[in-house]
Amino acid sequence: MLNALDRLPWIWLLPVAAWLAVAPITPEPHLVEKLRLLAQGALVRPIDIFDLALHAVPLWLVALKLWRQWRR
C-alpha cells in the first residue's frame, strides 16, 4: 500500500489536501471546526467523525509521503 502512495504524484495530492483542509472556507473550515469539537470532547456523531477523517486524511498522506521521501 505504501508503494501506491510513493507512486501517487504530488501534482494530485497537494491540491486535494489543500482544498479539503480549507473547504468550506466560510464560516469556518470543516477541519478547524472538527478539531475544535474533538478538543472539546463534543465530536460524538458518526457523521462528524467521518467528516474529520475526510478532511484530515489527505494531509496525513502528504505527511506520510514526505516522511517516506525524507527517509530514503
Secondary structure, DSSP 8 states (H G I E B T S, - for coil): -HHHHHHS-HHHHHHHHHHHHH-S-SS--HHHHHHHHHHHT---SHHHHHHHHHHHHHHHHHHHHHHHHHH-
